[in-house]
Amino acid sequence: MFVLNAVDGCIPSDLATGTDAEIEEERRLLYVAMTRAKDRLFLSRALQRTWRGQLRTLPPSPFLSHIAVELVLHHAAPARKERRETGQYSLF
């Protein structure tokens, strides 16, 4: 099972107003997703992303810190290759 975008602002959602009940509901939803995994669970997040037109570093979800350390295996994706400026491709 995959849970994508495990960053603060998405898990828990910025749409939650921050009341204890809403935060606990968000925590429960993540728990349900995690317990549905049969064999493996992949939680992913981007270190940086374009957010509202600006490149930003988004912190991980605060819920991730509650997962036992012995259950976590960190894997970083290889760095992206720089794009060459190629101009516009022709479709014809």
N, C-alpha and C positions, 0 to 999 in steps of 0.2 A: 504494500500500500504506500502511496505517496501523499504527503501533505506538503503543498507548495507555499512559498512566500511566508515562511515562519519568521516574520519580522514584527517589531513593535509597530503597532498601527494597523496591522492586518490580523494578528492573533495576539492579543485581543483587538478587535476592530475599533477603529476611530469612531465608528458610528455609535458604539456604546458610550453612554454619557459619563461613565466612570463610577456609577453607584456600585456598592459592594455586590448587590444582587446581579447586576449586569455583568460584572467582571467574573463572578462565579459561574454564570451561565456560559460565558465564553470559555472558561476553563473546563467546564463539563463537556462542551461540544468537542474540544480538542481531545479530552480523555476518551470520549466515545470513538472518535476517529482512530486514536491510538490502539484501543482495545479491539477494534475490528480487524487489525492486521493479523493474518494467520501465521506468517513465518517471519517476515521482515517488514520494518517500517522505515521509510526514508522521509526525513524532514529536510526540506531544502530552503535555502534563502540565497539571495544575491548579496555580495559584499557591498557592491555599489550599483546604483541604477539611476536612470533619468527619472526624476519625479517632478512633475509640473514644470518641465523645461530646464531643470538644473540637475547636474550630476551630484548625487547625494549618497552618503554612507548611512545606511539605515541599521539601527541596532537590532540584535536578535530579539525575538519575543521573550518577555520576562518569564513566561511559563517554562521555557526550555531549561532554565536553571534548576528546576525542581526534578529533573530526570536524573536518576542515579548515575554517577560518573562511570561506573563499571558497565553500564548498558550503552554507552555512547562511543561511537567510532567516528571520528572526524575525517572527512576527505575533502580536500580542496581540488577544484577543477583546474586543469592546466591553464596557464595564461593564454589569452586570445592573441592570435597573430595580428599585427598591425595591417590594416587595409591599405592597399595601394590605390591611389587616385587613378581611376581608369577612364573617367569620362562616362558618357552615356552609351549604353549598349544599343545596337540597332536590332529591331525586331524583324527586319526584312533583309 
